[in-house]
């Protein structure tokens, strides 16, 4: 069910997703899908959860540098790469909230890309690579980095989706300068 839903989202975006279309893809009755998922929204939430897991796995695979500043750059670039290679899933992940309340930062800390980013920054602070100051510590730096990376990813997938590949080098430079500013 989720594989079919993911294919539909990749082809048509979230707007093209329906219980009937999923059922047609897997040669199942639409009413039979309700044995597994109570609604299209529940399927979307499962796709989002799977997307966040994939994003975290991608970061873990791509981060190899021992130095915190380089690891932070690697994680940012892996994040941007994930968004570029899975645009519809990425947009779905961030345009769908689990419920009306959304997420809180504490939820993101647990086994997530955000938690991994926070861990890298924490190690950088401990190694005195990243500088903290009053009212600008681990939480603020982590949120700043995530907001920057996510903002770049969203702009790349929306307003700048037709830009040439040289734009990716521009984005890399922005990430590198942001990390340099933390040292």
C-alpha positions as CSV (number, residue, x, y, z in Angstrom):
1,X,0.0,0.0,0.0
2,X,2.7,2.4,1.0
3,X,4.9,1.6,-2.1
4,X,1.9,2.3,-4.4
5,X,1.2,5.5,-2.5
6,X,4.8,6.6,-2.7
7,X,4.8,6.0,-6.5
8,X,1.6,8.0,-6.9
9,X,3.1,10.9,-4.9
10,X,6.3,10.8,-6.9
11,X,4.4,10.9,-10.2
12,X,1.5,13.3,-9.3
13,X,2.3,14.9,-6.0
14,X,0.1,14.5,-2.9
15,X,-2.9,16.0,-4.7
16,X,-2.9,12.9,-7.0
17,X,-3.1,10.5,-4.1
18,X,-6.4,8.8,-3.4
19,X,-7.6,5.5,-1.8
20,X,-9.1,4.5,-5.1
21,X,-5.9,5.2,-7.0
22,X,-3.9,3.1,-4.5
23,X,-6.4,0.3,-4.7
24,X,-6.2,0.3,-8.5
25,X,-2.4,0.2,-8.4
26,X,-2.3,-2.8,-6.1
27,X,-5.4,-4.5,-7.6
28,X,-7.3,-4.3,-4.3
29,X,-10.7,-3.0,-3.4
30,X,-10.8,0.5,-2.1
31,X,-12.9,-0.6,0.8
32,X,-10.3,-3.3,1.6
33,X,-7.6,-0.6,2.2
34,X,-9.5,0.6,5.2
35,X,-8.5,-2.7,7.0
36,X,-5.0,-1.3,7.0
37,X,-5.4,2.5,7.0
38,X,-8.4,4.4,8.2
39,X,-7.9,7.3,5.8
40,X,-5.7,8.9,3.1
41,X,-4.3,11.1,5.9
42,X,-3.1,8.1,7.8
43,X,-1.3,6.9,4.7
44,X,0.2,10.3,4.2
45,X,1.4,10.3,7.8
46,X,3.0,6.8,7.3
47,X,4.7,8.1,4.1
48,X,6.0,11.1,6.1
49,X,7.4,8.9,8.9
50,X,9.1,6.7,6.3
51,X,10.5,9.8,4.6
52,X,12.0,11.1,7.9
53,X,13.6,7.7,8.5
54,X,15.1,7.7,5.0
55,X,16.4,11.2,5.5
56,X,18.1,10.2,8.8
57,X,19.6,7.1,7.2
58,X,20.9,9.2,4.3
59,X,22.6,11.5,6.7
60,X,24.1,8.6,8.6
61,X,25.5,7.1,5.4
62,X,27.1,10.3,4.1
63,X,28.7,11.6,7.3
64,X,32.3,10.3,7.4
65,X,34.5,13.2,8.5
66,X,35.9,13.2,12.0
67,X,36.0,17.0,12.4
68,X,32.6,18.5,13.6
69,X,32.7,21.4,11.2
70,X,33.2,19.1,8.2
71,X,30.6,16.6,9.5
72,X,28.1,19.5,9.8
73,X,28.8,20.5,6.1
74,X,28.5,16.8,5.1
75,X,25.2,16.5,6.9
76,X,23.8,19.7,5.3
77,X,24.8,18.6,1.8
78,X,23.4,15.1,2.4
79,X,20.1,16.7,3.5
80,X,20.0,18.8,0.4
81,X,20.8,15.8,-1.8
82,X,18.0,13.9,-0.2
83,X,15.5,16.7,-1.0
84,X,16.8,16.9,-4.6
85,X,16.5,13.2,-5.2
86,X,13.1,12.8,-3.5
87,X,11.4,16.1,-4.1
88,X,7.8,15.0,-3.9
89,X,8.4,13.0,-0.7
90,X,10.4,15.8,0.8
91,X,7.6,18.3,0.1
92,X,5.0,15.9,1.4
93,X,7.1,15.4,4.6
94,X,7.1,19.1,5.4
95,X,3.7,20.2,4.1
96,X,1.9,17.5,6.1
97,X,1.7,17.7,9.9
98,X,0.9,14.7,12.0
99,X,-2.1,16.4,13.5
100,X,-3.3,19.9,14.1
101,X,-0.6,20.5,16.7
102,X,2.4,19.7,14.5
103,X,5.7,18.6,16.0
104,X,7.7,20.0,18.9
105,X,11.5,20.0,18.9
106,X,11.7,17.4,21.6
107,X,9.9,14.9,19.3
108,X,12.5,15.6,16.6
109,X,15.5,14.9,18.8
110,X,14.7,11.2,19.0
111,X,16.4,9.2,16.2
112,X,15.9,11.8,13.6
113,X,17.9,13.9,11.2
114,X,17.4,16.8,13.5
115,X,18.7,14.8,16.4
116,X,21.7,13.8,14.4
117,X,22.4,17.4,13.5
118,X,22.1,18.4,17.2
119,X,24.5,15.6,18.1
120,X,27.1,16.9,15.6
121,X,26.7,20.5,16.9
122,X,26.9,19.3,20.5
123,X,30.2,17.5,19.7
124,X,31.5,20.6,18.0
125,X,30.6,22.7,21.1
126,X,32.3,20.2,23.4
127,X,35.4,20.3,21.1
128,X,35.2,24.1,21.2
129,X,34.9,24.2,17.5
130,X,31.5,25.9,17.6
131,X,31.3,28.9,19.8
132,X,28.3,29.5,22.1
133,X,27.4,32.7,23.7
134,X,24.8,33.9,26.1
135,X,21.3,32.9,24.9
136,X,22.8,31.2,21.8
137,X,23.7,27.7,22.7
138,X,23.1,24.2,21.4
139,X,19.4,24.6,20.8
140,X,19.6,27.9,19.0
141,X,22.6,26.8,16.8
142,X,20.8,23.5,15.9
143,X,17.6,25.3,15.0
144,X,19.5,27.9,13.0
145,X,21.4,25.2,11.0
146,X,18.2,23.2,10.4
147,X,16.2,26.3,9.3
148,X,19.0,27.3,6.9
149,X,19.3,23.8,5.4
150,X,15.6,23.3,5.2
151,X,15.1,26.8,3.7
152,X,17.6,26.1,1.0
153,X,16.0,22.8,0.2
154,X,12.5,24.3,0.0
155,X,13.7,27.2,-2.2
156,X,15.5,24.7,-4.5
157,X,12.4,22.6,-4.8
158,X,10.0,25.4,-5.3
159,X,11.1,28.9,-6.5
160,X,14.5,27.7,-7.9
161,X,13.6,24.3,-9.3
162,X,14.5,25.4,-12.8
163,X,18.0,26.8,-11.9
164,X,21.1,25.2,-13.4
165,X,23.2,22.7,-11.5
166,X,25.7,25.5,-10.7
167,X,23.1,26.7,-8.2
168,X,24.0,23.7,-6.1
169,X,27.6,25.0,-5.9
170,X,26.1,28.3,-4.7
171,X,24.1,26.5,-2.0
172,X,27.2,24.6,-0.9
173,X,29.1,27.9,-0.5
174,X,26.2,29.2,1.6
175,X,26.4,26.1,3.9
176,X,30.2,26.3,4.2
177,X,30.1,30.0,5.1
178,X,27.3,29.4,7.7
179,X,29.4,26.7,9.3
180,X,32.5,28.9,9.2
181,X,30.5,31.5,11.0
182,X,29.8,29.1,13.9
183,X,33.5,28.6,14.5
